[in-house]
Amino acid sequence: MDHTVSVSASTSVDFEQNRLLSTLEQLLSIQVTDVKSALDQVSDLVTRALGADKVDVFLYTPSIDTLVAVGASDTAMARLERGIGMDRLPLANGGRTVEVFQTGISYSEGRGPGCGCASGCAERSTRTIDDAGTIRGQRRAAGGTSGPF
């Protein structure tokens, strides 16, 4: 009986590793024609890999001192947030995403319905995009229900 459990656990791990390897291969095969298109593709792939409802890739735009979601997954939550202006985050307004950008300290939360943001996500994860020690932007994932990220 223990052998069966080990095989099941091993199969589950193998499946997860294969899924992640497949995602990595797809990320590496993205044809970069322009930044927005590439980051939109990255967002869609990461959304699926994380089981998220949306992923945004924010880049800092110094001329307007704002984080701008240059890439976003093609999902209902991402469209909603774009529609209400959550795709532009002026640093002067603060907030968790701006804090992560300014400090470089990643953040993850998961709690009951409603994280406090306007789209009503239940969980979100924010990580910086670092380029040789300089923070250039960040990746933010969110889900309508508690998830794995």
C-alpha positions in Angstrom: 0.0 0.0 0.0 2.9 2.4 0.8 4.2 1.7 -2.7 1.0 2.9 -4.3 1.1 6.1 -2.3 4.7 6.7 -3.3 3.8 6.1 -7.0 0.9 8.5 -6.7 3.0 11.2 -5.1 5.7 10.7 -7.6 3.3 10.9 -10.5 1.8 14.1 -9.0 5.3 15.7 -8.7 6.3 14.6 -12.2 3.1 16.1 -13.6 3.8 19.4 -11.8 7.4 19.5 -13.0 6.4 18.7 -16.6 3.7 21.5 -16.5 6.3 24.0 -15.2 8.9 22.8 -17.7 6.3 23.3 -20.5 5.5 26.8 -19.3 9.2 27.7 -19.2 9.7 26.3 -22.7 6.8 28.4 -23.9 8.2 31.5 -22.2 11.5 31.0 -23.9 9.9 30.5 -27.3 8.1 33.9 -27.2 9.0 35.9 -30.3 9.7 39.4 -29.2 8.3 41.8 -31.8 7.5 44.5 -29.3 7.6 44.8 -25.5 3.8 45.0 -25.0 3.1 41.9 -27.1 5.8 39.9 -25.4 4.7 40.9 -21.9 1.0 40.1 -22.8 2.1 36.6 -23.8 4.2 36.3 -20.6 1.2 37.4 -18.5 -1.1 34.8 -20.1 1.4 32.0 -19.6 2.1 32.9 -16.0 -1.6 33.3 -15.3 -2.2 29.7 -16.4 0.9 28.4 -14.6 -0.2 30.0 -11.3 -3.9 29.3 -11.7 -4.4 33.0 -11.3 -7.3 35.1 -12.5 -4.9 37.7 -13.9 -1.3 38.7 -14.1 0.0 42.2 -14.8 3.6 43.2 -15.7 4.2 46.8 -14.5 7.1 48.8 -15.8 8.2 52.1 -14.2 7.7 55.2 -16.5 9.9 57.9 -15.0 8.4 60.7 -17.1 5.1 60.4 -15.3 6.5 58.7 -12.1 4.0 55.9 -12.5 4.0 52.1 -12.7 2.2 51.2 -16.0 0.8 47.7 -16.7 2.5 47.2 -20.1 1.6 43.5 -20.1 -1.6 42.0 -18.8 -3.3 38.7 -19.1 -6.3 38.4 -21.4 -8.8 37.8 -18.6 -12.0 39.3 -17.3 -10.3 40.6 -14.1 -7.5 42.2 -16.0 -10.0 43.9 -18.4 -12.0 45.1 -15.3 -8.9 46.6 -13.7 -7.8 48.3 -16.9 -11.4 49.7 -17.3 -11.2 51.3 -13.8 -7.7 52.7 -14.2 -5.8 50.1 -12.1 -3.3 49.6 -14.9 -1.6 52.9 -13.9 -0.3 53.3 -10.4 1.3 56.7 -9.7 4.0 56.4 -7.1 2.6 59.4 -5.2 -0.6 57.4 -4.5 1.3 54.7 -2.7 -0.3 51.3 -2.2 1.1 47.8 -1.8 2.3 47.4 -5.4 4.1 50.8 -5.2 5.6 49.8 -1.9 7.0 46.6 -3.4 8.5 48.6 -6.3 10.1 51.1 -4.0 11.5 48.7 -1.4 12.2 45.6 -3.5 10.6 43.4 -0.9 8.1 41.0 -2.5 4.6 40.5 -1.0 2.0 37.8 -1.0 -1.3 37.7 0.7 -4.2 35.3 0.7 -7.4 35.9 2.7 -11.1 35.6 2.4 -13.2 37.3 -0.4 -11.9 40.8 -1.2 -8.3 41.9 -0.7 -9.4 45.5 -0.5 -8.6 46.3 -4.1 -11.4 47.6 -6.4 -11.6 44.3 -8.4 -12.3 42.3 -5.2 -9.6 39.7 -5.5 -9.0 37.2 -2.7 -5.3 36.7 -3.1 -2.5 38.5 -4.7 1.2 38.2 -5.1 3.6 41.0 -6.1 7.3 40.4 -7.1 9.9 42.9 -8.4 11.5 42.8 -11.9 15.2 43.3 -11.2 17.7 44.1 -13.9 21.2 43.8 -12.7 20.3 45.2 -9.3 18.0 47.9 -10.6 14.3 47.4 -10.0 12.5 48.2 -13.3 9.0 47.1 -12.5 7.0 44.2 -11.2 4.8 41.3 -11.7 1.4 41.2 -9.9 -0.9 38.1 -9.9 -4.3 38.0 -8.4 -7.1 35.5 -8.0 -10.8 35.7 -7.1 -10.4 32.8 -4.7 -7.5 31.6 -2.7 -5.0 29.9 -4.9 -1.5 28.5 -5.0 0.5 31.7 -5.4 
